[in-house]
């Protein structure tokens, strides 16, 4: 008879009271199992629970490099990481600045 579960086989090299620990499932397995079952609409699952918004401030990233932005240019509203990036931002034409702002859905008309 083929063995399908190694946890139930006697292991002579283990102490007699030893039991295999319970296997945990990863999130992908849990979600797949949830989708396979028929759930009532009132039953909470990973798909229908609503969490409160996070209380931590949202991280801001540099529009040029993608690194964490510490500064914001007051004229163009572009976020930048360091002085080297700021020097690059200062020399950009308004059209390029508008494109960067459009990428993060913050496009405004600059004067």
C-alpha positions as CSV (number, residue, x, y, z in Angstrom):
1,X,0.0,0.0,0.0
2,X,1.6,3.4,-1.0
3,X,2.2,5.9,1.7
4,X,0.5,9.3,1.1
5,X,1.3,11.1,4.4
6,X,4.7,10.8,5.9
7,X,3.5,12.3,9.2
8,X,1.7,9.1,10.1
9,X,4.5,6.6,9.5
10,X,6.4,5.2,12.5
11,X,9.9,6.7,12.7
12,X,12.2,4.5,14.8
13,X,14.9,7.2,15.1
14,X,12.4,9.7,16.9
15,X,11.6,9.6,20.5
16,X,8.2,7.8,21.3
17,X,6.3,10.9,22.3
18,X,7.3,13.0,19.3
19,X,4.6,14.2,17.0
20,X,4.9,16.2,13.8
21,X,3.9,19.8,14.2
22,X,0.7,21.0,12.5
23,X,1.4,22.3,9.0
24,X,0.3,25.8,8.4
25,X,-1.3,27.0,5.1
26,X,-0.1,30.1,3.2
27,X,-2.5,32.8,2.1
28,X,-2.8,31.5,-1.4
29,X,-4.0,28.1,-0.1
30,X,-6.5,29.7,2.3
31,X,-8.0,31.9,-0.5
32,X,-8.2,28.9,-2.8
33,X,-10.0,26.9,-0.1
34,X,-12.4,29.8,0.5
35,X,-13.3,30.1,-3.2
36,X,-14.0,26.3,-3.4
37,X,-16.6,26.4,-0.6
38,X,-20.1,27.8,-0.8
39,X,-20.3,30.6,1.8
40,X,-23.3,32.6,3.1
41,X,-23.1,36.3,2.1
42,X,-22.8,37.2,5.8
43,X,-19.8,35.0,6.5
44,X,-16.6,37.0,6.8
45,X,-13.8,35.8,4.4
46,X,-10.5,37.3,3.3
47,X,-12.4,38.8,0.3
48,X,-15.2,40.6,2.0
49,X,-13.7,41.9,5.3
50,X,-13.2,45.6,5.5
51,X,-10.3,46.9,7.5
52,X,-10.0,50.4,8.8
53,X,-7.7,52.8,7.0
54,X,-4.1,52.7,8.2
55,X,-3.2,55.4,10.8
56,X,0.4,55.6,9.6
57,X,1.1,58.3,7.1
58,X,1.3,57.3,3.5
59,X,4.9,57.0,2.2
60,X,5.9,59.5,-0.5
61,X,8.3,58.5,-3.2
62,X,10.6,60.6,-5.5
63,X,9.0,61.3,-8.8
64,X,12.3,60.9,-10.6
65,X,14.2,58.0,-8.9
66,X,11.4,56.1,-7.0
67,X,13.3,56.3,-3.7
68,X,11.6,57.6,-0.6
69,X,11.1,61.4,-1.0
70,X,12.2,63.6,1.8
71,X,11.5,66.9,0.1
72,X,8.9,68.6,-2.2
73,X,9.7,71.4,-4.7
74,X,7.4,74.3,-3.8
75,X,7.2,75.6,-7.4
76,X,6.6,72.4,-9.3
77,X,5.2,70.2,-6.5
78,X,7.5,67.4,-7.6
79,X,8.9,65.2,-4.8
80,X,12.6,64.5,-4.8
81,X,15.1,62.4,-2.8
82,X,18.3,64.4,-2.8
83,X,20.0,67.6,-3.9
84,X,21.2,66.0,-7.1
85,X,17.6,65.2,-8.1
86,X,16.6,68.7,-7.2
87,X,19.2,70.1,-9.6
88,X,17.7,68.0,-12.3
89,X,14.1,69.1,-11.5
90,X,15.1,72.8,-11.6
91,X,16.2,72.4,-15.2
92,X,13.2,70.5,-16.5
93,X,10.7,72.3,-18.8
94,X,7.1,72.7,-17.6
95,X,5.8,70.0,-20.0
96,X,8.1,67.4,-18.5
97,X,7.1,68.4,-15.0
98,X,3.4,68.0,-16.0
99,X,4.1,64.5,-17.3
100,X,5.8,63.5,-14.0
101,X,2.9,64.9,-12.0
102,X,0.4,63.1,-14.3
103,X,2.1,59.8,-13.5
104,X,1.0,60.1,-9.9
105,X,-2.3,61.7,-10.8
106,X,-1.3,65.1,-9.3
107,X,-1.3,67.1,-12.5
108,X,-2.0,70.8,-12.0
109,X,-1.6,73.8,-14.2
110,X,1.7,75.5,-13.4
111,X,2.3,79.2,-14.1
